[in-house]
Amino acid sequence: MFFDGENWIPIITQTVTTGGWNNPNHLLFDVSAYANSNFQVRFHYFDNYVWAWYWAIDNFEITNETNLAPRAIQQYNIFLDDQFITQTVDTTYQLGSNGENLVPGETYLVEVSAVYTTGESERKSKLWEYQEYDPMQLVFNTGLSEGTTITLPLMGAVDVTVDWGDGTQQSINSAGLLDHTYETEGIYTVSIYGTLSQFGNSYEGYAHARKLTHV
């Protein structure tokens, strides 16, 4: 709370644990609107009569500097079963990308923390059961229209490996229309492994769509 000269003004109220000894929750407040000759700050802790036995505030400071930058995210830390896996600047991460060996039917604890310019956040966690799914398979007949090129409309969230059915594979992690040209005309089965939230681009259509015969 801040004292504005007449009243105590609540600035923040927290009802759950935030931060920890090794990952403190850094906060920055602009109190210039409350500045006065009798300015005061106080912290109030209420345990709701449950005999809660501690709370902690450290490195508290009041400054008249006006160029303090708000915290910014630098990267994310990824943990699997309480073991650090990797750091990434991306907001998505595909488990297995760093050699994690996932067993179908097993339950895993996945956690992520955000690393800010002011410190690291607490971890957010999720328990989940890993299931291995069959790939999406598409059958193309290149003879149904001119040329031997086919097109895959990979939309939404994309993090896949495409087996083109001719001995070649390709990893894709961005949405768009993906072309592939075969050396000879024929019927090919294309397998898509990984994460794909949308196949197709709605009513707009795309090139070589007539060559797709089975899904």
N, C-alpha and C positions, 0 to 999 in steps of 0.2 A: 504494500500500500504506500501511496505517496500523500503527503499533507500539502494541500494547495493554499494554505493560509487560513482556511476556514473548515475544511472537511477532509476526512481520510478517503482517498480514492483507490478502490481496488484496481490493480493493473492486470493481475493474472491469478487464476485459481486452479489448482491442480489437485485431482482426487486419486491419481494413480502414481506409482513409482515412475520417475523419469530420470534416465541416466544411471550411472553407477560409479563406483570408485575409479574404475579404469576407463570409463567412457562418460565423463560428465556432460550434462546437458547445458551448453553455453547459450545464454540469452542476452539480448541487447535491447534496451528500451530507450526511446527518445522521450525524455521527461521535460523538455523545454517548455511545454505548455503549462506545466505546474510550477515553474520557477517562481520563488518568492523569498523574501528575507527570512522567513521562518520555515524554509523547506525541510522536511523530514521524511525518513523512510523507515518502515517497520515491516517485520515478517511475523505472520501469525500462523501457528500450527495447532490444529485441533485433531485429536486422535479418535474422536467419536466414542470416547469412554471404553476403549478396548485395550488400554495399557500398551499402546504402541510405544516403542522405547527409543527411537532416535529419528532424526532427520538431519540433513547436512546442507550447508551453504558455504561456499569457499570463494576466495578471490573476488569479493564484492568491491566495486569501485564506482564512484561518481566522478565524472569528468566533464569539463566544458568544451572538449574537442567536438567539432561539428563534422569532421570528415571521416568518422568511423564507418567503415563499409559493412553492410550486412553480410552474414555468413553465406558462403556459396559452396555448392557441392563440387568436390574434386573427383571422387570416384566412389565405387561401391565394393565392399568386401563380401565375398561369397563363402559360406561355410556348409559343409555336409557332415552330419553326425558329429558336430562340434569340432570338426577339423577344418582349418583354413584351406580353401581351394585356390582362389585367385582374386585379383583385383580387376575391375573393369570400369570403363567410363560409360558403357552402354547401359540402358535401362532394362535390357533383357539378357538372359544368360541361358544357354543350352547345356544342361548337365551332360557330362560325357566329353565336353569339348577339351578338357584337360586330363583325359585319361581315367576319369572316374568309372569304376566298374560297377554298373547297376545290375542287380539280379531280379528278374521278373518275379513278382509276388512278395518281395521284401518291402518293408516300410522304412522310410528314411526321414530324418529331420533336416530340413533345409532352412538356412538362416541367411539374412542379408543385413548389413549395416551400411549407413551412408557416412562417408568421410567428408566433413566440411572443413572450411578454412579455419574454423574455431575448434575442431575436434571431431570425434567419432560418435555417432548416435548409438542408442541401444539397438540390439538386434531384433528384427522381426522374423518370426519363425513359422513354419508350417510342416506338419507331419503328412506324408503322402505315401501311397503304395505305388510302386513302379510296375507298370504293365507294358508289355511289348506288343505292339500292334503290327498287323500285316501292312505292307506298303500299299499305297493307292496305285492301282494298275490301270493303264489306258492302252487300248489297241488302236493303232493307226494303220491305214492303208494309203500309202503315198500315191497310188495310182488313181485315186478318186478326184484329184485335181492336178493342175500343172505343177511340175517340179517335184523334188523329193524333200522339200522343207516342211517341217511341221512347227506348230506354235503352241506353247503352253501359257495360258493366262493365269499366272501366279499372283494372287492379290491378297491384301490384308497382311497378317503376320506371316512372314516367310523365313524359314530356316530349314532348308531341305537339301537332300542329295538326290539328284536325278540320274537314274540308270536308263540310258537311251535305248537299250536293247540291241545295240550293235557293238558292244564291247567297250563303250566309253561312258564315263560318269562325269557329273558336274555338280559342284556345290553352289547353292544360291541362298543369299540372305537379304535380298531386297525385292520388293514387289515390282511387277511389270510383265510384259510379253516376252517370253523366252523362246527363241528360234533354235532349231537344230536341223542340219541338212545331212541326209544320208548319202552314201556314195552310190548306192543302187536302189532302184525302186523295189518296193516290197511291203510286207506286213510286219510291223514291229510292235512289241509290247514294251511300253515305257513304265518304269516303276519309280514312285516318288516316296522317299523316306524322310521322316522328320516332322516339322511343325508347319502346317499350312491352314490358315483360317478361311480362305476363300479360293475356289477354283472357278474361273470365269469372270467376265467383266460386265455382267448384267446384259442389258438389251443392246449394248453398243456393238457386240460381235467382235471378231478378230480374224486375222488371215488364216487360211488353211483349216478352218474349223470343220469343213466337210470331210476331212481325212480321218477324223476321230470316229471310230465305229463302235467301240465297246468301252464301258467304264466298269 
